[in-house]
Amino acid sequence: MGAAAGFDPAVEHERTRAALRAAVPRLAGLLRDAPDGSAPSGLPEWTVSDVDAHLCAVYLAYCSAFTGEFDGWDDVLPSREGPFAERITAVNAKAIGVFAEEARARPGDAVAERGEAFLRITEGLAPDTPVPTPWYGGGVVLTLAAATGLMLSETLVHGLDVARGARLPGAISPDEARLAIGQAFPAMMPMALDVAKARGVRLAFDVAVKGGPRLAVVVEDGAATVTRDAPPRSYDCRITAAPVTFLLIGFRRVPLWKAIARGRLRAGGRRPWLATRLTELIASP
């Protein structure tokens, strides 16, 4: 939707770029300061070096969408299409193998270099510039605004993973989380829909992140749309959430029930008990 609907896409894109510019060196510092790359990260199945390798791949992939510098997709992408969560899990596992040696040899350096390169390459480009993202599926193209938001999301969440695993100071600010949610989630949530679970389902969620943004999440018979600042309509369930909490729920770092128990998420509307259905329907690896 346009600027008149409640936000200026160009201004928010620049704010997201500024947040990414600040977050990348912070993340690189965490990766360098981690005392042992083989130590567990905040993700039980990944070490700190695994997180580094994953982010090397993420950053290179988004840079390569503009430069074409990476031509090893045949070694990384699955041979067939499949559910989103399965596809991304497979891509991540292969990518970590490809970049593991670089991550161990130069912890944090490649992330810093490629993060800076992405910001340099995309400087001055319009938020709606198309960005091919074959790792999400054949023919999938995002806008630059969504791609930048996804890079910010990955940077923030995995930075927290490293900080938690390595017992280093690390946090996500509410403003950073709001930008990541507003730019990335409208594109990510429909892709992450569990199509099998969503068949025959018709539900509408009004998701209000404290301080903005507001997302209308509509699931209709195996498909989903997510709209920012949508016109008034009837919703089955209204969810109000703290921004950092909702970002971490989206990346499966915090279960929704725990956020409710701690008072960081509130469900209301005609059918508040449907709040848990949102995380059941929207898959995440």
Beta strands, then each sheet from edge to edge (+ up, - down):
strand 1: 130-132
strand 2: 141-143
strand 3: 202-209
strand 4: 214-220
strand 5: 223-228
strand 6: 237-241
strand 7: 265-268
sheet 1: 1+ 2-
sheet 2: 5+ 4- 3+ 6+ 7-
end
